[in-house]
Amino acid sequence: MQRKDTWLKVALTITVLFFFFKQGKCQSSYTQASKYTGALNLDRISTKFKGYRCAFVTHAASVNFDRATGKEVHTLDLARRAGMDVSLIFSPEHGFAASYSAGELINGEKVEGLGIPIVSLYGSHKKPTSSDLEEVDVVVFDLQDVGVRFYTYISTLTYVMEACRENDIPLVVLDRPNPFANVVDGPILEKEYSSFVGMHPVPVLYGMTIGEYALMVKGEGWIPQSDKLNLYVIPCKEYNRQEVQFSYPPSPNLQNAHAVSLYPSLCFFEATPVSIGRGTEAPFEVIGAPWMDEENFSFIPKSVPSAQNPKFRNQECHGIDLRELPFEARSGLDLRFLENAFREYQSKGLEEGSPFFDAFMSKLSGGNSIEQGFRNGLSSFEIQASWKPGIMVFKMTRAKYLLY
């Protein structure tokens, strides 16, 4: 009876989280991807691991549309139905409930009613330790990714793969659609710029689901002794990668499909004196700064739970409202936003006092092609053209691991 009550509380908790997301301008298109998740094929593997002590790498956006009942259910609930023993949860950046802001350290997260210990895989503890896995027989990975290199969930995946290989624990990756699964664009990461926001030689938009990415990490030997990892990828159900599909917001500042589409292009502003709307009602849908000249639109970033110390907090930023701009995931990267802001900053002579790009830019872009290109007078289109040879080579690697 205790176990049943616990899972009823889990269901209630997830319902509350859904309400929170929908209040955050979640567009109707977000519900489409949940119809095709690998978790809906969990029965392919559940019998093999029935009775095993399972650790799930998951979060609140790990949602699935159960066609049998016509309801949205969390992967943890599907696992319970399949008789799997969920003894531990590993959470990524932003935490299980997606309530922590970008870069915020997580210590001792607790979700009321969940009844399962949560261990954060962020900050100084990015990789499960042998102690974490001491009473774990199998790890199941199910995160709603967005398919962008500097979105840290694929880095978390890599560290989990390493830990499972080192501790001889099977890893099951439940695949999910992501909005950029058919888009390849951006500079290839150079090895010397590897970090948690980019670990592998892939473009910013690598055009793969997270299950396909796991296969590539193993197949290309991007973890030590990768051939010894016991990896199972459970494919998406009836999925067509040509269609752009979205799920529930995977982090607090990606509130709707439009923001997700703009995210790869606007995230570079994180390394500049320009706000992309953190601390407003439209993160990743507005651009602005106190030094900009635009007069028709302004905003003031405030401290909020999803952005506790946003850039230009309590300062009026003049800029551009992109919410009405027709932009979608299949558009790929658009550097014109960045180029225009950089040229304006230069024209005001502000570069002399403080460079437009800080050191984080090379990590986000995986090199210096964007910054140096602009400084050398190249246009956005010329910079993007310079990426084509690398993208062509990467596509040949990528092709070996595509499932759909």
Protein Blocks (a to p, Z undefined) as FASTA:
>chain_A
ZZmmmmmmmmmmmmmmmmmmmmnopafklmmmmmmgfklmmmmmmmmmgoiacdddddfk
lccddfknopacdfklmmmmnopacfbdcddehijnopacehiacehiacehklpacddd
ehjllbccfklmmmccbdcdddddehiaklmklmmmmmmmmmmmmnopacdddddddfkl
mccedjdddfklgcfkocbdcdfbloiafklmmmmmmmnopaghkllpccdddddehiaf
kbccddddfbfklmbfklmmmmmmmmmmmmcccdehiaiabehiaccdfkbmbfkbccdd
dddfklmbgghihiacddddfklpccdfklopafklmmmmmmmmmmnommmmocfbdfkl
mmmnopaklmmmmmnopafklmmmmmmmmmmmmmmmmmmmccZZ
